Amino acid sequence: MIAYLKGTLEEKHPTSAIIDVAGVGYELLIPLSSFEKLPSTGSQCKLLVYDCVREDSHQLFGFFTNQELEMFSMLLSASGIGPKTALACLSGLSVRDIKTALVNGDVKRLNSISGVGKKLAERMIVELKDKISQSDALEAIAGPASNMDMRMRDAILALVALGYKQETARKMVLDLVAGKDHSTWTADEIVRKSLAT
């Protein structure tokens, strides 16, 4: 099993890259998200690898980040999704956007990906929504995190751990901080104040 390849980037295209490792050129199929992060040809490069061996083919899929590789593996676990469709998903949407669409049940957003029809989008939501951790789900819903967002997220997770439903916990925290100067509050204070109101 190949975990990653590190060597000289010989060629790069929007859908593939060739890395020379000790005189052997490995072709990897890559999503657009990884292509955009690749260095210029001739530079040293490391790509994480998903090694896909089937009875009629042996393909290497390359990813620049762990998040892309993890999402690719998760997408493959849904019935009806093969490597090419999973790659198309990562080329069509960012990892965060895919998570957000799954968490929100956004069929239309997933349906916008080339090769993903309405039925497949619905199946993806049913099969993959529960595989997204609560912290990832909150992060996907909340958007890019600032320092305060992290404290709010931690407070929401603490409330969920206390038995509140995710949406209820989120509403409690957002209602509490609305219109208040909460820049110095810790996650613990947000939890205590949320429970007190």
Residue pairs with C-beta under 8 A, 6 or more apart in sequence:
1 51
2 49
2 51
2 60
3 48
3 49
4 46
4 47
4 48
4 49
5 19
5 21
5 26
5 28
5 46
5 47
5 49
5 60
5 62
6 19
6 21
6 44
6 45
6 46
7 19
7 20
7 21
7 22
7 26
7 44
7 45
8 19
8 20
8 42
8 43
8 44
8 45
9 17
9 18
9 19
9 38
9 39
9 40
9 41
9 42
9 43
9 44
9 45
10 18
10 19
10 20
10 25
10 41
10 42
11 17
11 18
11 41
12 18
12 35
12 38
12 41
13 35
14 32
14 35
14 91
15 29
15 30
15 32
15 35
15 87
15 91
16 27
16 28
16 29
16 30
17 27
17 28
17 30
17 34
17 35
17 38
17 45
17 47
17 62
18 25
18 26
18 27
18 28
19 25
19 26
19 28
19 45
19 47
19 62
20 26
26 60
27 60
28 47
28 49
28 60
28 61
28 62
29 59
29 60
29 61
29 62
29 83
29 87
30 38
30 47
30 61
30 62
30 63
30 64
30 87
31 63
31 68
31 72
31 87
31 90
31 91
32 90
32 91
32 92
33 64
33 68
33 90
33 91
33 94
33 95
34 47
34 62
34 63
34 64
34 65
34 68
34 90
37 64
37 65
38 45
38 64
39 45
47 62
47 63
47 64
48 62
48 63
48 64
48 65
48 66
48 68
48 69
49 60
49 61
49 62
49 63
50 60
50 61
50 62
50 63
50 69
50 72
50 73
50 83
51 58
51 60
52 58
52 59
52 60
52 61
52 83
59 83
61 72
61 83
61 87
63 69
63 72
65 95
67 95
68 90
68 95
71 89
71 90
71 95
71 98
71 99
72 83
72 86
72 87
72 90
74 128
74 131
75 81
75 85
75 86
75 89
75 90
75 98
75 124
75 128
76 82
76 83
76 86
77 127
77 128
77 131
78 123
78 124
78 127
78 128
79 123
79 127
80 120
80 123
81 89
81 120
81 124
84 115
85 115
85 116
85 120
88 113
88 114
88 115
88 116
89 98
89 110
89 113
89 116
90 98
91 114
92 112
92 113
92 114
92 116
93 101
93 109
93 110
93 112
93 113
96 139
96 140
97 109
98 110
99 132
99 136
99 137
99 139
99 140
100 106
100 109
100 140
100 141
101 109
101 110
101 125
102 110
102 124
102 125
102 128
102 129
102 132
103 129
103 132
103 137
103 140
103 141
104 141
105 125
105 129
106 125
107 118
107 121
107 122
107 125
110 116
110 120
110 121
110 124
110 125
111 117
111 118
111 121
113 121
116 124
132 140
134 157
134 160
134 166
135 153
135 157
137 166
138 153
138 156
138 157
138 166
138 170
139 145
139 153
141 170
142 149
142 152
142 153
143 149
145 153
148 182
148 183
151 185
151 186
151 187
151 190
152 173
152 174
152 177
152 187
152 190
154 187
155 173
155 187
155 188
155 190
155 191
155 194
156 166
156 169
156 170
156 173
157 169
158 187
158 188
158 191
159 168
159 169
159 172
159 173
159 191
159 194
159 195
160 166
160 169
164 172
169 194
172 194
172 197
173 190
173 194
175 197
176 182
176 190
176 193
176 194
176 197
177 185
177 190
182 190
185 193
